[in-house]
């Protein structure tokens, strides 16, 4: 069932966020991107970095790089894409690979990876979830990122991992 976006006002969370958005199915993804950016600005995000990639399959590689090079500087990464099912299993394979990779990155980097790479049956579902202001998944992505930023801050900083001891020579 398609949920409507929450209407309650956002507290001024602030923070620094990255949004990775595919250019494939651009009309739908651009609408989610605009909605996510607008929602982050309403919560007074201090920094919003947008990175465009060709398609959904490329999102995890960029998410991994951002998590490494912006370690400690980002409060969350939002991943936006639209995959429309076709006559073959290709869309399903792409969606599963993206989901698995983002889940692994989120745990490995202890950084929220907000997954709004949508696997949809048809254009009607894409219009409902991406173009309709009442159910735009970009809003949901941004709200989730803001909430997760607050949760992670409450948990406190992560202690530094000790450096591995140098190998002994024999």
N, C-alpha and C positions, 0 to 999 in steps of 0.2 A: 504494500500500500504506500502510495506517495504521501510523504509528510509535508505539511506546510512549514515554512520557515518560522522560527520563533520571532515574536514581535517585541519582546522585552528589551529595554535599552541595555547596551553594553557598558560595563564599567570601563574607565580609562585604564586599560591594561598596559599600553605601551608595548615595548619589545621590538625585536628585529626578526623579520620573516622573509623567507624566500618562497617564490611561487614558480614552479616549473610547469609550463603550459605547452601542450603540443599544438602544432599548426594544422595538423590533419583534422578534418571536420571543424575548421576554423570558426565558422559562424557560431557554433555551439560553445566551443571552448572560450572564444573571446568574450562571450556573454558571461560565462562563469568567472573569467578573469576580472572583468569589470566589477562584478558583484563582490568578489572576494576582496579586491583592492578597496572598494568603497567601504566595506564592512571593517577592514583593518584600520582605515583612516578614521572612521567613526570612533574606534577604540583607542585612538591616538598612538598607533604604531609609529615608532621612531624611524624605522627603516623597512622598506619593502623592495626587495630585489626580484625582478622578473627575468626569467631565463626561458627563451623559446627553444623548443626542440621539434624535429620533423614529425614524430609520431609518439604514441604511447610507449612503444617498446624502448625508446631512447631515454625515457624519464628516469629510470633507476640509475643509469650511469651518471647522469648529471646530479642526481640526489646524493649519490655516494661521494662525488667530488666535492660538492658543496659542504657536506657533513664533515669532510676531512679538512678542507682549506678554510672553512669558516667555523671550525670547532670552537665552542664557547661563545661565539658571537651571534649565533642564531637561536631563536626560541622555538622555531619550528619550520618545517618545509611542507608546503602544500603542493600536491601533485594533481594537475588538472588535465583530463583528456576524455575523449569520447570515442568509443569503439562501437561500430554498428555491426551487428551480426550479419553474415552473408550466408551463402549456400554451402560453405565449407566450414571446417572446424578451426580455421585460421584465427578468427577473432577470439575464440575461446582460449586457444593456446597463448595468444598475446596477453589476454587479460589475466590468465593464471600466472604467467611468467612475471608480469608486472607486480601482481599482488604478492607473490612469494618473495620477490626481491625487495619490495618496500618493507614488508614485515621483518625481513632479516636485517635490513639497514637500520630500521628503527631500534631494534634490540641491540645490535652491535654498537651503534653510536650513541645510544641512550638519548635520542633526539626524536621528538614527534614527527612522524611522516604522515601527513594527512592525505589519505587515499580517496581522491575523487576522480579516479580514472574509471569512467562509467562504461560498462558493457551493456548495451541496449539492443533491444530487439528491432527497433524501427525508428524512423524519423519522428513519428508522433511522440514516442517516449523521450526523444532528445529535445523536442520543443518544450514538453512539459517540465523537464528537469533542468533545462539550460536557458530557455528564453522566457519562461514565466517568472515574473518577479516574486510571486508567492511561494514558489518551490525551487528556486534557482539553487543548485547544489554548490555554487561558488560561495553563497552566503553561509551555508552549512560548513563548508571547508574552513572558512575564516573563523567562524564562531568556535569550531572545534580546536583550531590552532590556538586561539586566544585562551580558551579554557585549559588546554594542555600546558600552555606557557605558565599559567597561574599554578597549576598542580605541580609542575616540575620545580618552580621557584619555592613553593612551600616545602618540598622535600629537601631542599638545600643543595649546596654544591657537591659535586662528585669529588671524592678524594682522588688525588693524583695516583696513578698506578706506578708502582715502583719500577725503576729501570731494571731490566734483566742483568744479572751479574755477568761480567765478561767471562768468556770461555777460558778455562785454564789450559796452559800449554804443558805438555808432558815432555 
